[in-house]
Amino acid sequence: MAGQFYPADRAKLTAALEGFFADAVPDRGEHPPVLIVPHAGYIYSGQIAADAFAQVAKMTIDTVVILGANHTTAGFDRVSVYDGAAYRTPLGQVEVDRDLAAVLARDGEVAVLDHRLHEREHSVEVQVPFVQHVFPRARIVPLVVATASPGVCARFGRALAEAVHGRNVLIVASSDLSHYPAADAAARVDAVTLEQVASMDAGALVQGERDAGGSSTPNLVTRACGLGPVLVAIEAARRLGARRGVVLSYANSASVAVGSRERAVGYGAVAFAGGDGRPDLGVLRETRPDRASRLEPAEKRRLLRLARDTVTRYLASETLPLPRGGSPALLREAGVFVTLRKGRDLRGCVGRLVPEGPLLRLVSAMALESALEDPRFSPVRPGELKGLDFEVSVLSPLTRIPGPEFIVPGRDGVVLELGGRSAVFLPQVAAEEGWGRDELLDNLALKAGLGREAWRSAGVRLLTFQADVFRESQFK
């Protein structure tokens, strides 16, 4: 799956992992024996996976047991224990702990040594680079749990816990969460699933999956595509002394710059630990956006850093930072443009007049489009980044005006619409060009592919907005 789910180039894969771990949630110091991690493409779920692996990075681990899901092979309803000698990724080869693999395959009714289910299965493979990064000397035992039968999963979970007891073994269960509802609906469904996981409530998880097909949530296909691995992990964790789950982080595919809000997949990181049995769900308590909040200087600097980091990370690693943890002002919805300048020359400018999700996410998305998809320019190259000045414009809502006399150049951004054509100038354009109102509108009409004075036509529609504009060079 190198080149599909994660970078095929060693340097890019290393950069991706280093970026994820630099941004990972802090180690809680609980030394969990079992983790739940997602298995989507790194550009979507890599940060959530790193949040989980960061919890065990200081532990001494000799073997990592990876419980994958079955996406490829129908008709197999047991646990496939990989019978090969190693897995290979762009980071090199990692050996299989064949002795432990043989022990886990002893119960032939539940588990069997096999390689067929592993040949095209991404849910196991995508965990291996994380293991190599955190535990470069550890071996692995790759497993594909091709059943979600509660009895079979509990039986194998008990056998797994017995086999690893007293050894330096980490168990990693690979599962994404909801598939294909809209982003807001995915977040609601996934919050319920994560609470059930953290409560170690296998029965509720099984029932929730049975009910998924008849759910009132549009387009919900599954609540957990790795339900079998999760059920095995819960039983093993309980047998190894865990009493509760800690929800470390959550996101869905719409959280990152390239994700769709109409069709999302959920990702959660959970660690099982000791304690009083009450689940830790703190990360699911979201900060509420504040539409009235003005951006403080520190918040503006954060948006600029995010814009640059988005482009830098993508060019270096084919992955993206996860915009999260913002203040109420950064989580509100607003239109955004991101402008790239090279000295006095424009190098890219793309934006959205209408809000599309939280401000943090939209800034990240527009930075990427400005750098790579502005049709007026070739894509930005890594060597150019140092010489670019990133600028962010956070827009007020659009207001339709009765006529051009209501436009104040330098204060107002303007949208012109006529005959199915449209164009927009940000407020700063008139000031930079030294245009008065008529010149502004003449050039706006030309930008829309119309005649110079088309803005005087009877059917023209004019809208204005204002913007909070700030750039990197202001803060140096």
Secondary structure, 3 states (H helix, E strand, C coil): CECCCECCCHHHHHHHHHHHHHCCCCCCCCCCCEEEECCCCHHHHHHHHHHHHCCCCCCCCCEEEEEEECCCCCCCCCEEEECCCEEEECCEEEEECHHHHHHHCCCCCCEEEECHHHCCCHHHHCCHHHHHHHCCCCEEEEEEECCCCHHHHHHHHHHHHHHHCCCCEEEEEECCCCECCCHHHHHHHHHHHHHHHHCCCHHHHHHHHHHHCCCCCCCCCCCCCCHHHHHHHHHHHHHCCCCEEEEEEEEEHHHCCCCCCCCCEEEEEEEEECCCCCCECHHHCCCCCCCCCCCCHHHHHHHHHHHHHHHHHHHHHCCCCCCCCCCHHHHCCCCEEEEEEECCEEEEEEEECCCCCCHHHHHHHHHHHHHHCCCCCCCCCHHHHHHCEEEEEEECCCEECCCHHHCCCCCCEEEEEECCEEEEECHHHHHHHCCCHHHHHHHHHHHCCCCCCHHHCCCCEEEEECEEEEEHHHHC
